[in-house]
Amino acid sequence: MGQQLAFTDLSICQFLLDGRLLHAGPHAWADLLGQRVRVVHMVRPRITAERLLKYAGRGFWPDAQSVRTVFRAVRRR
């Protein structure tokens, strides 16, 4: 369960239902309720950047560290 959550790039997407229980990543609930999003595991920077923009359009604002991390990674490519 935890391994599957660890591979999700954004905090608000770290939810998993195992058929009985709802599991969440360490920042998932706080970020969902606070309408925040942070990068927790970035493998493909361009896709993560697109997803940050998508969720920003839905009212979830990225934290400053996530923006810096994604921007630097995309700029390097």
C-alpha positions as a Python dict, from the first residue, in 0.01 Angstrom:
ca = {
    (1, 'M'): (0, 0, 0),
    (2, 'G'): (262, 255, 107),
    (3, 'Q'): (477, 171, -192),
    (4, 'Q'): (192, 255, -432),
    (5, 'L'): (133, 587, -256),
    (6, 'A'): (505, 667, -268),
    (7, 'F'): (506, 662, -649),
    (8, 'T'): (236, 930, -684),
    (9, 'D'): (384, 1265, -783),
    (10, 'L'): (140, 1501, -607),
    (11, 'S'): (26, 1502, -244),
    (12, 'I'): (-346, 1542, -320),
    (13, 'C'): (-336, 1230, -538),
    (14, 'Q'): (-198, 1009, -263),
    (15, 'F'): (-518, 830, -174),
    (16, 'L'): (-575, 458, -214),
    (17, 'L'): (-880, 245, -137),
    (18, 'D'): (-799, -120, -72),
    (19, 'G'): (-1161, -229, -80),
    (20, 'R'): (-1206, -174, 290),
    (21, 'L'): (-991, 114, 411),
    (22, 'L'): (-888, 448, 266),
    (23, 'H'): (-514, 505, 289),
    (24, 'A'): (-351, 846, 244),
    (25, 'G'): (0, 981, 204),
    (26, 'P'): (157, 1191, 481),
    (27, 'H'): (38, 1528, 347),
    (28, 'A'): (-267, 1415, 148),
    (29, 'W'): (-546, 1516, 387),
    (30, 'A'): (-391, 1845, 500),
    (31, 'D'): (-324, 1949, 141),
    (32, 'L'): (-665, 1839, 14),
    (33, 'L'): (-850, 2028, 288),
    (34, 'G'): (-619, 2330, 261),
    (35, 'Q'): (-649, 2335, -120),
    (36, 'R'): (-272, 2303, -147),
    (37, 'V'): (-66, 2068, -360),
    (38, 'R'): (297, 1971, -324),
    (39, 'V'): (531, 1755, -525),
    (40, 'V'): (624, 1443, -331),
    (41, 'H'): (777, 1218, -598),
    (42, 'M'): (872, 1360, -937),
    (43, 'V'): (991, 1129, -1211),
    (44, 'R'): (883, 1319, -1523),
    (45, 'P'): (916, 1694, -1454),
    (46, 'R'): (721, 1813, -1759),
    (47, 'I'): (422, 1592, -1674),
    (48, 'T'): (436, 1699, -1309),
    (49, 'A'): (442, 2065, -1423),
    (50, 'E'): (133, 2004, -1638),
    (51, 'R'): (-42, 1835, -1347),
    (52, 'L'): (42, 2126, -1112),
    (53, 'L'): (-119, 2363, -1364),
    (54, 'K'): (-421, 2137, -1396),
    (55, 'Y'): (-480, 2131, -1020),
    (56, 'A'): (-411, 2505, -990),
    (57, 'G'): (-698, 2551, -1234),
    (58, 'R'): (-912, 2351, -993),
    (59, 'G'): (-820, 2575, -700),
    (60, 'F'): (-525, 2382, -551),
    (61, 'W'): (-218, 2604, -521),
    (62, 'P'): (133, 2457, -517),
    (63, 'D'): (370, 2540, -236),
    (64, 'A'): (675, 2751, -326),
    (65, 'Q'): (923, 2465, -285),
    (66, 'S'): (729, 2249, -532),
    (67, 'V'): (724, 2528, -789),
    (68, 'R'): (1102, 2577, -755),
    (69, 'T'): (1171, 2204, -776),
    (70, 'V'): (962, 2154, -1090),
    (71, 'F'): (1085, 2472, -1258),
    (72, 'R'): (1451, 2379, -1206),
    (73, 'A'): (1396, 2025, -1331),
    (74, 'V'): (1212, 2138, -1644),
    (75, 'R'): (1468, 2409, -1715),
    (76, 'R'): (1753, 2155, -1704),
    (77, 'R'): (1602, 1947, -1984),
}
